[in-house]
């Protein structure tokens, strides 16, 4: 997708105007001088024209490939007005571009989204940026609120409006990269709804290594000198845990929300209206989560009108928030662009196949899924691909007729065996319609290595590459696939895991929406709500997930 501007030397241009050698010897000297003068003038003219063309072309490229923080949301937000101060706009802009190339180059790789954000969402994000800049780390308001925290104050005791507005949500990362991205986007949505400043606890440096700063002229990283240390050790037994506070009526200087697999009914009261009334006055809320909790926020009555205005199309929540928050850092962007140019950019169509397998004991505990036989997984993937016209059928004879389209397939998996089977099928056989199928796999790490920077960079690069494809097949229960589909605006085909070495029929199911699944949503504890099915009867865009019986997701109300 890059552009290379070549140049021509003076000799190359002069070659266009060489005077033939067979000139008449009696040509007068002034005629020769005239030709020389004309030659020089023509050189200058060609040079000026070429320079003007190149300048125009480069400006055109810059114009269409330098979006602002909200680039994927609205084309009217393309300039950094905050950088236009002190006559240093050009310097600031240049520095910002170099610091996050993906923000300005992603338009060259990603198709324009078919979804349009609400004007209210754009306004809300602009307002949040102003709030974050005013209340972010080391600002006057932040420092005062830190002092209150150190003195043990749970709520803000200042009377000025500006101080009251500076409330904070600290997010603690948990689990693998997909879970972390889903929970971070959810935390940001909650911050938007409650007028809090989101700060990311990044004690291992993972967030800074993988993502660009999303908010202009500030940081979303929690400062290392934050007075409460070892936040990752907070758990259900901590006195600051909200569930514990409800059980034992304890007084603390902050509230810790425990929203991971082990959370109990007291922890789940976070999703109730009356509990949100209490939390809205707390200055510091700390959240540890591995879930995409956004669907359940839509069931909190005090948030419903705001969410309806922010997201008229309910399945676009992560699509917009993810594209707003998650721009790959320069090292990750280099991995993405290098691979895309080498393997994907010249194809007529790109297809992503995301393969993730889990230990049977985990599946039994988390999803009530008993057994699966992975030997039949490659055949299941092929059956899904062929039956849904994602990939063409094969034939056993040489030669074929048809469209002769080229399709590039990118497979992501921790092992190579599934990729090799799919690759060999299309290497050893022709296709019925003449399509050329090329199959690639960027990496094979052998196992999940969360916290290893090199591993996480590859994982984020592969998620992003999957999101750039035209069609996508994903594995059930995988947050890796959820992030890819929602970023890409893709409604994937979700594989059915094979049992007893038999390919399921059907081999896959088309997802109801591109939204991720909240794997373990609360189903009781609040008035007038007894379960997922009861909620979906009241809220038509609320459904059980296709791949997790205990999970819920947001869908278009017209979805069956």
PAKOL-361172 format. One record per residue: x, y, z of N, C-alpha, C, O in turn; residue in one letter. Coordinates in pm, whole numbers, plus 50000, padded with zeros to 5 digits. Layout:
XYZXYZXYZXYZA...
END
This chain:
500814988050000500005000050000500865012750000500345023749983X502175011250019503055022750021503215028649883502855022549783X503765040749880503995047449754505475050549743506085055249839X506065047849626507465050849599507525061049487507045058749376X508125072349518508235082949418509655082749362510615086049431X509765078749237511075078249175511505091849123510755101549134X512695092549069513155105149011513955102048886514455090948869X514055111848800514825110448677515985120248679515825131648723X517135115848632518315124248631518265133848513517425132548424X519155143248515519205153048406519495146248274518945149848171X520385136148279520725129248155519525121948099519385120747977X518625116748189517445109848140516515119448068515935116047965X516375131248124515525141048057516175146147929515485147947828X517505148547932518175153547812518105143547700518155147247583X517985130747734517865120447632516635122147546516575117147433X515655129247600514435131547522514635142147415513835143447323X515725149547428515915160947338517285160947271517785171647233X517905149447254519215148647190519105152847045518225148446971X520015161247008520045165546869520635154446784521715149546818X520005150346678520535139446594521975142146554522365153646532X522775131346545524195132946509524385136446362525405142146323X523385132846281523525135546137523025149546102522245151146009X523485159546175523135173346142524025178346031525155173746011X523505187645964524305193145855525415201645912525205209846002X526605199745859527775206545912527705221645891528405229345957X526865225845797526835240145770525785247445853525505259245828X525175240345958524205247046045524905258246121526015256446171X524255269446127524895280946190524995279246342524185272246404X526025285946402526275284546544525105289546629524775283646732X524465300846583523365306146664522165296546669521405296446765X522015288446563520945278346564521245267746670520345263246742X522525263846677522935254046779522705259546919522195252647007X523095272246938522895278347069521415279447105521025277947221X520615281947003519175282747028518625269347077517805268747169X519095258547013518655245147056519115242147198518375236447278X520355246147229520875243847365520035251447466519665246447572X519755264147429518935272247519517545266247535516995266047645X516965261547424515645255347431515665242547515514735239547590X516765235247500516925223047578516925226047726516255219247804X517685236147766517755239647907516405244547959516005241148070X515725252447876514405257247917513425245747933512615245448026X513515236247838512615224847846512895216447970511975211448034X514185215148005514535207848126513885214248248513315207348333X513985227448255513405234448370511885232748373511295230648479X511285233848255509835232448249509375218748295508445217548374X510055208148245509715194548286509925192648436509125186148504X511015198548487511295197448629510215203948714509785198348815X509765215848671508715222848744507415214948742506765213348846X507045209748624505815201948611505875189348698504915186048767X507035182348693507185170248773507105173248921506455165948996X507775184048964507765187749105506345191149150505925187249259X505595198449067504215202049102503345189649114502525188749205X503525180149021502725167849024503015159749150502105154749216X504315158449182504705150749300504155157249426503645150449515X504265170549435503775177749552502275175749570501795173449681X501545176649459500095174649465499765160449509498865158349590X500485150549455500205136549484500505133449630499725126549696X501635138449681501995136149821500975142649914500575136650013X500545155049881499545161649964498235154049965497535153450066X497915148049849496685140149840496765127849930495805124349998X497935121449930498135109550016498005113450162497325106650240X498665124350200498635128650340497215132050382496765128650491X496515139050291495145143050322494255131250355493405132050443X494435120150283493545108650300494115097950392493485087550410X495275100250450495855089750536496315095150670497125088750737X495825106850711496225112350840495005115650925494745127350952X494275105550968493115108151053493515112151194494625109351238X492595118551262492805122551400492435111151493492205099851448X492375113951622491965103951720490655097451678490475085351697X489735105151620488425100151583488345097151434487275098151374X489485093451374489545092151229488525082351174487905085051072X488355071151241487425061051191485975064851219485065057851177X485775075851291484435079351329483845090451242482675089751204X484615100451209484025111551136485115119351065486125122951125X484925122050937485955128450858486115143150894487095149450853X485195148850970485325162851009486285164751124486575176051163X486795153851180487665154751297489115151951262489835145751340X489535156451146490835152151096492005160751140493145157351109X491795171551211492955179551249493005180951399491985180951468X494245182251450494465183851594494415198651627495435205551621X493245203551661493155217751695494005221051816494515232151827X494155211551906494955213952026496435215551995497185220852076X496865210851876498285212151839498595225851780499755229551766X497535233151746497745245951679497915257151781497115266351788X498965256051860499255266151961500705270151949501555262351906X500975282351988502345287551994503075286451862504305286251860X502335285851752502985285151622503775272551599504645272151512X503485261751677504245249451667503385237851617503675226251646X502335241151543501425230551497502135220351412501935208351430X502975224851318503645215451227504565206151303504605194151276X505315211751399506235203551477505475193351561505835181651566X504405197851627503625188951712502985177951631502975166251671X502435181751516501765171951431502745161551380502455149651379X503925166351337504925157151286505365147351393505525135451366X505545152251515505955143651626504865133551657505165121851684X503605137851654502505128751684502375117851578502105106251610X502565121651453502505111751344503575101151364503285089251357X504805105451389505905095951404505705087051526506145075551528X505045092351629504835084551750503785073751735503775064151812X502895075051637501835065051616501485064651468500515070851424X502275057351391502075056751246500745050351210500145054051110X500275040951291499045033851255497845043251252496925041151173X497845053451336496715062651337496575069751203495465073151162X497685072051135497675079751011497775070950886497525075750775X498125058450903498275049750786497205038850778497105031950676X496425037250883495465026150884494435027350772493925017150725X494135039550729493165041350621493655035350490492845032650400X494965033250477495515027150356495305012150353495415005950247X494995006150467494864991550477493434987150509493004976450466X492714995250583491394991150629490304997150541490355008950507X489344988850505488194993850429487365003250516487335001950638X486715012650452485845021750526484705013950589484115005150526X484405017150712483335010150783481985013250721481715024850688X481145003150704479785005650653478875011850759477755015950730X479365012350884478575017750994478975032151023480155035651014X478015040251058478255054251088477935057051234476865053251282X478845063651305478585066551446477535077551461477345085751371X476885077551573475945088351602476715101251630477845100951679X476095112351599476735125151628476925126751779477865133351823X476055120651857476185121552002477415114052051478085118652143X477725102551990478925095252028480165103652001481085104152083X480215110151886481365118551852481495130051952482595132951999X480385136351985480415147252083480875142252219481655148752288X480365130552257480725124852387482225121752395482845124152498X482795116652288484225113552287485055126352292486095126752358X484595136752224485305149552233485255154952375486255159952426X484095154052437483955158652575484845150652668485445156052762X484925137452642485785129152727487245133352713487955134052813X487695136252592489085140352572489395153052651490475154252709X488435162352654488615174552733488705171352881489545176752953X487815162452927487835158353067489145151553103489725154453208X489605142553017490835135253048492035144653052492925143153136X492055154352963493165163952961493165172453088494225175853140X491985175853137491885184353255492125176653384492645182153481X491725163853385491785156053510492835144953508492955137553605X493605143853398494555133053384495715133953481495785143153562X496635124253474497755123553567498525136653581498875143153482X498785140353707499595151653748498955165153720499625175453732X497695165353682497005178153676496675182553818496805174853913X496255195053831495945200253964494815192254029494855189254148X493805188953948492665181354003493085167254042492655162154145X493905161053959494395147553991495175147654122494985138954207X496055157354139496885157854259496045159754384496325153854489X494995168254374494115170254491493355157354525493185154054642X492915150354422492155138054447493055127254505492615119154587X494325127054463495295117754522495465120654671495555111454752X495515133454706495645137254846494455132254927494625127355039X493255133554872492065128454940492165113354961491815108155067X492645106354857492795091854866493755088154979493485079055057X494855095254986495855092555090495305095455230495755089555328X494335104555238493735107955368492545099055400491885100755502X492265089255310491215079655339489815084055304488845078355354X489675094155217488355099055179487805090955062488455089954958X486635085155078486025077154972485405085954863485455082554745X484825097354905484175106354810484885119754810485665122854901X484605127754708485225140854693484615150454794483395151754801X485455157154873484935166154975485075180854937484875189655021X485425183554809485495197354763484165201554702483415193054653X483865214154706482575218954661482585224154518481525225754458X483765226654461483805232454327483375222154224483635210154239X482725226954120482215217854016483325210153949483175198253922X484445216953922485535210353849486085198653928486405188253870X486195200254060486705189254140485725177654145486125166054145X484425180854151483445170254155483485161654030483205149654035X483825167653917483825160253792485015150853779484995141853696X486035152953859487235144753845487125132253931487585131754046X486515122253873486435109053933487185099453841487345102053722X487635088253898488565079753824488135065153825487545060153921X488445058553715488275044053704489625038153664490135040953555X490185030153752491465023553723491155009253678490425001953746X491695005553566491444991953514492704983453531493794987353490X492524971753593493614962253614493514951453507492464945153495X494564949053428494484938653324494434924753384494984922153492X493754915853310493644902153360493434892853242492674895953151X494104881353243493954870953142494684874653013495544883453013X494334867752901495044869552776494714882552705493884890252752X495374884952592495264897652522493834900552478493354911752495X493144890652422491764892952380490894897352495490134906952483X490984890252608490214893952727490564908052774489684915652815X491834911352769492274924552817491714935752731491324946252782X491684933452601491164943852511489654945352529489144956552529X488944934252544487504934852564487154941652696486254950152702X487864938052801487574944052932487964958752935487324966753003X489014962452862489444976452858488414985152784488094996152829X487904980152672486864987552601485604988852686484964999352686X485264978252760484104978752850484314989052960483414996652994X485514989253016485824998953121485715013253068485235022153138X486165015352945486065028652886484595032652868484225044052893X483765023252824482345026252810481755030152946480975039652955X482105022753050481605026153183482095039953227481355047553290X483345043153194483875056453226483085067353152482785077753211X482745065053026481935074552950480585076853016480105088153025X479975066053061478625066753118478605073553254477585079053294X479725073053326479755078153464480665090253479480955094553591X481125095853366481975107853368483235105753452483615114353531X483845094353433485105091353500486275091953402486095090553281X487435094053456488675093653377489245079653387489495074653497X489445073253272489985059653269491505059953276492155066753197X492055052553372493505051053384493825036153384493135028153448X494875032453313495225018353294496435014853380497495020853369X496245004953466497354999853546498224991053456497784980653407X499454995553434500324989053335501674985853397502714990053347X501634978453506502874976153581503894967853504505084968553533X503454960153405504384952353324504724959153191505524953953113X504134970653166504454978153044503814972852918504194976852808X502824963652932502214957352815501404967252732501514967452609X500584975252799499714984552727500534994652648500224997252531X501555000252709502385010052640503145003852523503425010552424X503464991052535504224984352428503334980852309503824980352196X502054978452332501174973552225500344984452159500034983452040X499974994752235499015004552185499565018752192500355022052280X499115026952099499385041252106498495047452214497475041752251X498905058952263498055066552353496805071052277496935077152171X495615068252328494415071752252493955086252267493265091352179X494325092852375493795106252403494875116752380496015114852424X494545127752313495575137652277496105145252398495365148952489X497405147452396498115156052493497955151652638497945159952729X497835138652659497755133352795498075118452788498425113352681X497955111552898498205097152901497065089952970496415095453059X496835077452929495845069453000496515059653095495845051353157X497835060453109498575051453197498595056853340498905068553363X498275048153434498335051953574499785054553613500635046053588X500095066053673501485069053710502045058553806501325053353891X503325055453791503935045153879503995049254025504165040754111X503875062354054503915066654194502525067354258502345073454363X501545060754194500215060154254500345053954393501025043854409X499705060054494499985055954633499575041654669500155035854761X498615035854599498215022054630499055012754544498985013454421X499825004254603500754995554532500174981454511499224977354578X500784974354416500424960254390498924958454368498294949854430X498374966454280496944965754254496524952054201495384947754220X497454945254134497114932154078496764921954186496164911554157X497134924754310496854915354420495474917254482495074909454568X494734927254440493374928954491492514916954451492614912054338X491674912354542490824900754514489534901454596489254911454661X488764890754592487484890654662487604892154813486664896654879X488764888554868488944889455013489434903155056489504905955176X489774911654961490254925054996489134933055062487984932255018X489434940555168488374948355235487734958655143486594962855167X488454962855039487904972854947487004966754840486374974154765X486944953454831486114946754732484644950354757484164949554870X483954954254653482574959054669481674948454732480854951554818X481844935954690481054925254751481294924154899480354922154976X482554925354941482894924855082482324936755158481864935355271X482364948355096481824960255161480334958555189479834962855293X479624952355096478194950155115477924939855225476954940955299X478804929955235478624919555337478944924555477478274920855573X479974933055487480504936455619480444951355652480924955455758X479874959455564479714973855589481024980455629481094987355730X482054978255548483364983855578483534997655513482945000555408X484345005955577484685019055521486065018355458487015013655520X486175023055336487455022855265487645035955190486725044055182X488855037855136489145050155061488935048454912489025058254837X488645036354866488335033654726487485020954719487355013754818X486915018354603486095006354583486744997854475487095002754368X486894985154506487454975554409486324966854355485574960754432X486204966154222485194957954156485834945054106486754945554024X485374933854155485934920754122485004914354018483994908254054X485364915653889484484911153781485204900753695485344902453574X485654890053758486274878853687485484866153718484474866753789X485934854753668485154842353675484694838753815483644832553832X485454842453915485114838454051484144848054119483854846454237X483634858154047482764867754115481464861254160480944852254094X480954866154275479754860054334478574869654322478674880154259X477464866054383476244874054370476404888054427475804897554377X477214889454531477444902854587478254911454490477964923254472X479264905554429480054912954330479184917154212479374927954156X478244908554174477404911154057476394922254080475764927053986X476234926454205475314937554232475814950554170475074960454164X477044950654125477554961954047476614965353932476494976953894X475934955353876475084957353759473664961653796472774961253711X473444965853919472124970053962472074985253978473054991554016X470904990853950470725005353954471055011354090471775021254099X470515005254196470705011054327472175011454369472595020254443X472935001854320474375001554353475135012054273476125017454321X474675014754152475305025454073475085039054138475925047954126X473965040854206473715053554276474785055854382475265066954400X475145045054454476215046354554477565048954487478315057654531X477875041454382479195042254320479445055654252480595059654236X478385062654212478585075054137479265085954221479795095554166X479255084354352479885094354440481295090454484481955097954555X481745078754442483075073954484484135079854391484005079054269X485175085654448486215092154368487065082154292487365084354175X487455071254358488355061454296487685047754293487415041754397X487425042954173486915029354152487965021554075488465026153972X488295009854125489315001254063488634988454015487944981754093X488814985153888488114973853828489094963453774489994966753697X488914951053816489624939853755488594931253683487634926453744X488794929453553487814921953476488504914953359489494919853306X487954903553319488394896653199487264895953097487394889652992X486144902653129484944901253049484664913652963485174924552987X483844911352863483234922252787481874924852850480874918752812X481844934052946480644936053027479634945552963478574948053021X479934950752846479064960752783477604956452773476724964552803X477294943952732475874940252720475084942452849473944947252844X475664939152962474934940553088474804955053132473924958153212X475634963853082475454978153112474154983253050473554992653102X473714977052940472474981052876471244977352959470144982252933X471424968753060470304964953145470194973753269469234972453346X471164982653290471104991953403470225003653362470575011153270X469115005253429468085014553384468615028853370468245035953276X469455033153461469955046953457470885049553339471165061053307X471365038953275472255040553160471525038953026472075042352921X470325033853029469695029352905469465040552804469735038652685X468985052152848468725063052754470015068152693470085070752573X471025069452775472325074152725472905064352623473415068452519X472835051452653473365041452561472565040852431473135038852324X471275042752441470445042652320470805054152228470765052752106X471165065652285471555077252205472965075652150473255079652037X473845069752230475225067652184475285057452071476005059351973X474515046652086474615035451991473225031451939472635021751987X472705038851843471425034751783471495020751723470515013251728X472655017251666472885003551619473654996151729474844998651749X472984987351797473534981451919474774972851894475624971651982X474884966951775476024958051752477304965551716478294959251679X477294978851725478484986651688479284991451808480214999351791X478954986951928479594992352049481114990252044481874999952048X481534977752037482984975452034483594980151902484744984651899X482854979151795483364983351664483864997851671484965000751624X483075006651728483485020751736484485023251849485495029951829X484205017751967485115020252079486475013752056487505019452092X486485001751995487754995051967488575002651865489785004051881X487925007651760488655015351659489125028751714490115034351666X488445033951812488845046451876490035044351970490945052651973X490035033552045491035031452150492305024752102493405028352146X492185014852012493275005551990493985007851857493625001951755X494985016451859495885017951745497195010851778497795013551882X497645001851691498894994551720500085003951736500205013851664X500955000751830502195008151845503065006251722502804997351641X504075014451706504915013651586505564999951564505564995251451X506114993351668506674979951644505634969851596505914961551509X504414970551651503354961451607502894965151467502634956351385X502784978051439502354982551308503324978051199502914974951087X504584977751231505584972951135505344958151103505454954150987X505024950151204504714936051180503484934751089503474926650996X502474942751116501214941951040501444945850894501064938350804X502034957250872502174962350735503134953850652502904951650533X504204949050715505144940650641504474927750594504654923550480X503694921550683503024909050647501934911550544501784903750449X501174922150561500084925050468500614927450327500064922250230X501664935150315502234937950182502764925250117502654923549996X503354916450197503984904450142502974893750102503184886750003X501874892450176501024880650157499554883650124498864874950071X499074895450153497634897850141497244908850043496124908649991X498114918050016497714930349947497344928249800496584936249746X497864917849735497634916249591496514906449558496334902949441X495774901849657494714892049634493404898949601493164910349641X492554891849527491214896949500490334896349624489424904549642X490604886549710489804885049832490684878949941491534870549915X490454883450064491194878050177490234871450275489124876350299X490664860350331489834852350422490644849550548491804845450541X490034851750662490684848850789490094836450853488884834650856X490974827850905490534815950980491254816251114492474814651121X490484818351219491054819551353490774806651429489614803151454X491844799751467491704786651532492234787551675493384791251698X491384784051768491784783751909491164771451973489954769551966X491994763352033491514751452104491804752952252492764759652292X490964746752334491074748052479491134734352544490714724352486X491674733952663491754721452738490334716852775489514725152816X490044703952762488694698952792488174702752930486994705552946X489064702953030488614706353164488164720853173487214724153244X488864729553099488444743653095487084744953027486214752353075X486884737952917485604738652846484464733652934483374739352934X484724722853009483684717353095483304727053206482134728753239X484334733653264484074742753375483474755953329482574761253393X483994761153217483584774653175482334774653089481514783753100X482184764653002481114765252903480194753052904479324751752818X480394744253002479514732453009479634723852885478684717052846X480804724052824481044716552700481854704152737482894705252801X481384692652696481974680152747483214675852670484314676252725X483064671752544484204666052472484304671952331483324676552274X485504671652279485704675352139486914667752089487844664852165X486914664451960488034657151901488654665951793488044668751690X489874670351820490514680251734491044674451604491414681851513X491104661051595491594654951471490714658751352491194659851240X489444660551378488514663851270488354678851248487534683051167X489134687051320488974701551309489314706951170488554715151118X490424702751106490694707850970489574704850872489214713350791X489014692750879487904689350790486654697450823485864700750735X486484700650950485364709150990485514723150932484544729150884X486734728450937486994741750881486744741850730486134751150678X487194731550662486984730650517485504729350484485014735450389X484784721250563483344719750539482624733150557481754736650478X482984740350662482394753550686482694762950569481814770050521X483954762850525484384771950418483674768950286483204778150218X483604756350250483024752450121481504753650121480914758450024X480874749350229479404749650235478844763750239477674765950205X479654773350279479204787250287479844796050179479814808350188X480414789450076481004796549962482094806450002482284816749939X482794803050108483944811150148485174806850070485934815250023X485364793850057486414788149972485764778749871484714773149900X486384776849755485774768449652486014753549678486924749649752X485184745449616485394731049620486624727449537487074735249453X487144715449563488324710749489487924699449395486884693149411X488784697149295488584685949202489874678049193490944683249223X489764665749153490914656849149491564655749012492464647548992X491124663948916491734663748783492444676848759492134686948822X493384676648666494124688748636493264698248552492494693948466X493434710848579492754720948499491354723548548490684714548599X490914735948535489574739948575489234752848504490124759848456X487974755848498487534768148434486734776348534486104771048625X486784789448514486024797848604486584811748612487224816648519X486344818048726486684832148742488174834548759488664845448730X488904824548806490344825748829490674837348922491624844748898X489904838849026490204848949128491314843749218491484831649235X492054853049276493074849149374492554852249514492054863149541X492674842349602492234843949740493384840549833494024830049820X493644849549926494664847150028493974843850160493084850950205X494404832850220493824828250346494874829850455495964824350444X494554837350558495454838650672494894830450788493774832750833X495684821050835495314812250946496074816651070497284818551065X495374818351180496054821151306495784809651402494634805951426X496854804251458496744792951549498054791851627499094796551581X497984785851743499194783751822500014771951770501174770251809X499424763851681500144752651621500024753351470499194760851417X500854745451399500884745851253500014735151187499754735951067X499564725251263498984713351199497684716451124497414710251021X496874725551173495624728651104495904736250975495304733550871X496804745750985497204753450867497764744350759497414745750642X498624734850797499264726050699498244717650625498384715350505X497224712950695496194704750630495414713050526495194708550414X495024725050564494264733650472495134737650354494684737650239X496384741250383497314745050275497504733750176497464735950055X497704721550225497974710250137496784706850049496944702649934X495574708550102494384705750022494364714349896494084709349787X494674727349911494624736249795495924736649717495984742449608X496964730749769498214729249694498114716849604498584717049490X497524706449656497504693549584496314692049490496274682649410X495344701249498494144700049415493824713249347494094724049400X493224712149229492694724049161491304727049219490694718649285X490824739149193489494743049240488504742349123488884743949007X487254740149155486244738349051486024750948968485644750148851X486264762549027486014775048954487284781948907487244793048854X488414775448928489674781148881490314791048976491364796648944X489724793349093490324802549189491664797249237491854785249254X492584806249259493884802949316493854806149465493594817449506X494134795949546494054797549692495464796749751496164786649735X495864807249817497154807449886496894808150036496134816750082X497504799350113497234798350257498514801750333499594796650302X498374810450434499534814950510499224814650660498074815650701X500274813250739500144814550884501314822750936502464818650918X501074834150999502164842851041503074836951148504294838651142X502504829851245503334824951356502774812051412501624808351386X503594805251491503174793251561503934792851694505064788151702X503274797951797503944799951926503944787552015504674786952113X503114777551981503084765352059502194765952181501704755552226X501994777752236501134779352353500974794052385501734802352335X499994797252467499754811252503500794815652604501054808852703X501404827252579502484832552663502174846852702502974855952676X501034848952764500614862352804501674868852893502174862652986X502004881252863503024888352937504364888652868505214896952899X504574879452773505784879552692505594889852580504714888152496X506394900252579506164911352486506214907152340505384911452260X507164898952306507274894552167506044886552126505514888152016X505604877952215504404869852189503164878652176502364876852085X503004888152267501814896652265501804905752143500744908852089X502994910152100503044918251977502544910251857501784915351775X502964897851849502504889351738501004886851748500294887051647X500524884651869499094882251888498274894351843497274892751772X498684906251883497964918451844498054920551692497084924751630X499214917851634499364919051489498424909551416497824913251315X498284897351465497424887551400495944891051417495154889151325X495574896051533494194900851551493884911651449492834911451385X494794920851433494574932051340494514927051196493654931551119X495404917951159495384912451023494064905250995493504906650887X493574897551092492264891051075491154901351053490234899050975X491264912651122490214922851111490224929650974489254936250938X491294928150898491394934250766490834925150656490734929450541X490474912950690490024903450588488604906450543487864913950607X488224900350429486874902250375485864892950439484704896750458X486284880850474485414871150539486204864450650487424863050642X485494860150755486184855250874485474843150933484254843050949X486284832950964485814821151038486514821351175487734823151182X485754819651282486334820351415486034807651495485164799751459X486774806051603486564794851694485614799051806485624810651846X484814789951856483904793351965484684796752092485774791552116X484094805752172484604809752304485844818652298486314823152403X486404821252181487694827952173487544843152171486934848752080X488094849752271488084864452275488994870352168488774881552122X490014862952128490914866752018490074869251892490234879451824X489194859851862488334861251745487304872251763486994879451668X486764873751885485784884351911486354898051875485694906151809X487584900751920488194913851895488374916051745488074926751693X488864905651674489104906951530487814909951455487794918751369X486734902751487485494904551413484904918351437484414924751344X484934922951562484324935851594485144947451538484564957251489X486464946651544487294957051484487054957951334486984968851277X486924946351271486754945951126485344948651080485114950250960X484384949151172482994950651132482484938451059481684939550966X482944926551101482644914051032481714905351116481884904051237X480734899551051479874889651116480414875951077480164871350965X481144869351167481894857351128481034844851124479884844851167X481624834351071481074820851083481784814351203483014813651206X481014809751301481574803851422481584788751408480534782651386X482754782651421482904768251405482154760651514482054765151628X481624748851477481124739251575482244729151598482684722651503X482684727751720483794718751747483364704151727482314700151775X484174696351656483784682451624483834673351747484614675551840X482974663251745482944653051850483074639251786482584636951676X483734630251856483874616351811484454615451669484074606851590X485384624351639486074624551511485114625851392485394621051282X483984632251417483004634351313482844649251286482804657351378X482774652851158482544666851121481074670251151480184663351102X480814680551229479434684051261478674688551136479264692951037X477384687251142476534692051034475384700251094474474694651155X475434713351076476384721250998477724722751070477834720851191X478724726250992480074727451048480274740751120481194742151201X479424750451092479554763551155478224770951148477304766951077X478154781751223476954790051228477344804651208478334809251264X476564811851129476834826051110476434833651237475344831551289X477314842251285477044849751406475864859351385475674864651276X475094861551491473964870751485474414885151470473714893351410X475584888251524476124901751515477634901051529478184890551561X478284912351506479744912751520480174915451664481364915251694X479234918051754479554921151892480164909151965479764897851939X481114911452055481664900652138480624895452237479584901652261X480934883952292480074877452391480574880552533481774880052560X479644883852622479934884652765479744870552820478614866252842X480844863452841480804849152866480004845052989479304834852988X480104852753094479474848553219478704860353279479094865953381X477624863753213476834875353254476004872153378475594860753396X475764882153463474894879853579473454877853533473004884353439X472744868953600471374866053558470364868553669469154866853648X470834872653786469874875453893470484885453990471614889953971X469734888854092470254897954193469604911554192469704918754292X468944915354083468284928254075466794926254060466354915854010X466024935954101464574935054088464174933653942464794939453854X463124925953918462514924753786463424917953685463184918753565X464454911253732465294904053637465614890353693466194889253801X465244879853621465464866353671466384858253583466794847353624X466724862953463467594855353376467764861853241467154872153212X468614855753159468914861153027467664861352940467404871252871X466894850652942465704850052857464684860452899463994866352816X464584862753029463674872953078464124886753031463294895052992X465414889253035465944902152992465734904152843465384915152800X465934893852763465784895152618464324897752580464044903352474X463394893652665461994896452637461684911152656460794916652590X462424917752747462224931952774463104940452683462674950952634X464334935852661465294943152579465554935052453466264925052458X464994938952339465014930352219466394928552156466574919552073X467364936752193468684935352134469624927152223470844927852207X469084919652315469834911652412469604896952380468464892452381X470664889252353470524875352315471574866552383472634871252424X471244853752395472264844052435473294842752323472964843852205X474534840452360475594838852260475444825552187474944815752242X475874825352062475824813151983476764802352039476484790452025X477854806552101478894797052142479034795452293479894787952338X478214802252371478324801252517476924802452577476314813152572X476434791752634475044791452683474824801052800473704805652821X475884804052876475754813352988476044827652948475924836753030X476414829752822476824842952777475714850652709474714844952666X475904863952700474944872752632475714881952538476904884552556X474994886952436475604896252342474544905852291473344903452303X475014916752232474144926652171473954923452024474904919951954X472714924551977472404921451837471464932151782470914940151857X471304931951652470264939951590468914934151633468734922051630X467964942551673466674937251719465974928451617465124920251654X466314929851488465664921751387466264907751376465734899151305X467394905351447468034892151440467124881751502466424884251600X467154870051443466294859351494466914852951617466324843751674X
END
